[in-house]
């Protein structure tokens, strides 16, 4: 029989085409490869991790966010402006610290505005729904971290991922449930993944790409076509 995933151009090709077809972007692929493991390259279910790939350091990420939240690099509140809505979203410094792009843009902002606590960050590639999900994720994590944030912890996505998130011991139950809810709408999942990548929130990007990888593990070419029907519909139209 033909090599499973390769028969439809490989799982990664299918995913890339799906993301491009629906959102004209496919930025999740570099992270998805090690999570799927060599299966993505060779065309079978998850095998071993890609050689030389480094896993996400959840402990370091937590320390970085704690350091950011305890510093004065950002004001107490930051206003975020999504790309598709006039509704501004005001978040605490702690929530803003989950998004590296916000830290960077705030530092580049006019110093007098930052001092007055009036920092507004336009997020050109983040829709309002995805922004609210990112903020929800950050607030949930902070609520469990304690007043000094010393209990801030993130899920660890193994490489390769060998099964569903809710069956993976290193992934917190609430994180798996959060991603399962988002994944009920495939377009929402891709929009969130792209938005998370844009704001640079590694803990949530890990979960997003892992949830996409979960959809591909052990799937046949036919099943992948069913997951990403728009890809193959578009390819058929181009072929005609």
Buried (B, 14 or more C-beta within 10 A) or exposed (E): EEEBBBBBBBBBBBBBBBBEBBBEBBBBBEBBBBBBBBBBBEBBBBBEBBEEBEEBEBEEBBEBBBEBBEEEBBBEBBBBBBBEEEEEBEBBBBBBBBBBBBBEBBEEBEEEEBEEEBBBBEBEBBBBBBBBBBBEBBBEBBEEBEEEBEEBBBBBBBBBBBEBBBEBEEBBEEBBEBBBEBBEEBEBBBBBBBBBBBBBBBBBBBBBBBBBBBBBBBBEBEBBBEBBEEBBEBBEEEEE
